[in-house]
């Protein structure tokens, strides 16, 4: 991945924009912008677009543009979700999935945010046209066997992935019973008390390349595995 970023820095197309790296181009005075490519099962690759702000009431309009300057999509304020944080200002987060156009190209994608006082603010994210594979070889993954507690989940490492998140759901109740923070290993022991004897669970692994980068934002490519299932012994 580091080698790939150096390749970008060396390219003539990127060199024209190099001064933007003097500061994080994903941030402006209104909020934070990120767009990346997702590879999920049973659907075509798609863009996930994110914009977060602590100045929700100041926003009038938001529009995302592709590298050629053409409009990609208009973001609707009604789609924001409010996050209440301890000892911090409220944050509003907009997240939307969008099918990738056949004409999508690598380059700087941007958002223009117009505020109620008539000002305009721009943030940008560099998106290479690269897909990251989904993890495989997930274990346990058998509905015909029961597994004794404690359960350790393992999966194949994904080339180019530096981090993983694991999500475990109770398939009887639909409740999410366990999820990890970003981890760099390809295994995790589920803590005591999260799984019940006789339970039936499904789990997925989200793989991503980075955890924050001045060029590529939070990360620029991610994948979600197919769901695996397992029973816990009585």
N, C-alpha and C positions, 0 to 999 in steps of 0.2 A: 504493500500500500504506500509506503514512504517513497519507493521508487516511482510509483505511478504519479504521485503528487509532484515529484521532481520533473517528470515528463511534462506535466501540465505547465509548470513554471517555465520550462524551456521553450514551449511552443510559442510561435509568433502571435497567434490569436490571443493567447492569455497574456502575453507581455504587455499588450496595449492597456490592460486593466490592472497591471501589477500594483500601482500606487494605492488601490483600494485596500490592500492588505496592511496598510499602515494602521488601520483600525478594523474592527469586525464589521464586514459589510452586511451581515444579517440583522444588525440592529440600527434603528434610528431613534429619534426622540419620542416616538410613539410606542414602539414595541419591537418584537423579535419575529423574523420571518425564516421559515425553513421549508424546503420542498425536496422530496427524495423519491426514489423508485422502489416500489414494493413488489415482491414475488410471493404471492399467496397461492395455496392450492385451489384448483377448480375455478380460476378466473385469469384473465389476461393481466399482464403487468400493468401497474397503474401508478399514478402520482399520488402521494399523500402530501397535502398542503397544510401548513400550520402557521398561524399568526397569533401571538399572545401579547397582551397589553395590560397596563395598569391605568390606561387613560381611555377606557371604553367610551365614556360620555363625550369625549372630544372628537370621536371619529364620525365622519360624514359618509365617505365612500372608500372602497378598497378594490383594487383591480390588479390581477397578476398578468405578467407579460412573458412571452417566450424570448429566447435570445435574439430573434430578429426584430423584436419590438412590437409584434402583433399581440393582441389580447388573447390570453389563455382562458381566463375565467374572471367573473366578478364575484367577490365574496359578500355574503349577506350578513348584516349585523345580527339578524335573528338566529343565526346558527352558533353564536358564541355561547360558551358555558362559563359560569362564574365559579371561581375557586376561592374559598375563604381560607386564609392562612393565618396562623398564630403569629402575632406581633409583626405582621407584614401587611401592606396594602392588599386589597382584593385584586385578583388577577382574572382577566377574561381570556379564554382560549378558544380559538376557532380551528377546527380540524375537519378536513373534508377529503374524501377519496375521489379521484378523477381518472377516467380511462386515459391512457396515453395515446395521443393522436399518432397516426402512422408517420406524420411528418416531424415528430419530435426529434430534436437534435441536442447534442451536448452544448453547454455554454452557460452564460449567466442568465438565470431567470430572476425576475424582479417583481416587487410589489410597490404600487404607488398608493399611499394613504392620504386622502384629503381630509382635512379637519374642518370643524364647524366654523373656524375663523378664516377659512379660505386658503390656508397654507397647504403645501404638499410635501410629503416626505417619502423617500425611496429607500428600500432595503433590497439586497440581492443575495442570491445563493448560486454557487456554481454546481451544475449537475452533469456529471459524465453519464453517457448512455451505457451503463454497466449494470448487470443484474447479478445478485448474489444467490447462490443455490440454497435450496432448503435442506435442513438437516434430515438425516435418515438413520437407520439402525437404532431406533429408539427402544429402550428396554427399561422396565417391563412393558411388553406390548402383546398381551395374550388374554383373550376373554375365556379361554379354555382352562387356564390354570389360576390358582390362587397364590398370592405372595404374602409371606409373613412380614409383620412389622419388625423393625423399621424398614421402609422402602427407600432404596437409592435409585434415582433416575439417571440413566446414561444415554448418550446420543453421539453420533458421528460429528467430528469437527468439520466445519464448513470452510473451505478455502477462502481466504480474504475476510473472514469474520473474526473480530477481536473480542466480541461480547455476545452474551446470550441472556435472555429472560425466559423463565419457565412459568407456565400457568397451569394449575391443577384444579379441575372442577369436579364436584360431586355430581355424577350423572343422574342420580335419583332426585336430588333437590334443585339442581341447576346452580348451586352456590359455588362461587370461587373460594376454595378452601386454602389455597396457598399460591403465592407468586413470589418470585425472587426479585431482588434488585439486579442491576447489571452484574453479571459474573463472567470471568474469563475462562473458567474450566468447563468441560463438557460432561459434568456430573454434579448431582446435588442430592444430599440426604434430606428427606422430608422430615422436619422437626416432629418430635413427639407431640401427640394430641391433635395433629392436623388430619390424620386419617383414622377411620373407625374400623374395627373388625367387621368383616362381612360387607364392607363398602364397595362401591363400584365407581371407578374414577376415570376421567379422560384428561389427557394433558397434551400441551403443545409447546414448542420451542420457537421463540423469535430470535433470529440471528441478525446481527448488524455489524457493520465494519468498524465504526468509530464511536467514541464517546466525547464529542466536541472537537471541532477543528475550525480554525479561523477561515479556511477556504471553503470547507464543505458543510459547515453548520453542525448541528447535533450529530448527524451522520448522513450519508448520501445513498446508501442502499441497504435494504433489509429484506428478510424473508420470514415467512411463517410456515412451520411444518404442518403436515397433516396431523390429525388428532390420533393419538394412540390410547388404548384402553387397558385397564387391568382391574382384577378383583383382589381384595384383601381377605386373607384367610380369617375364618371365625376364631 
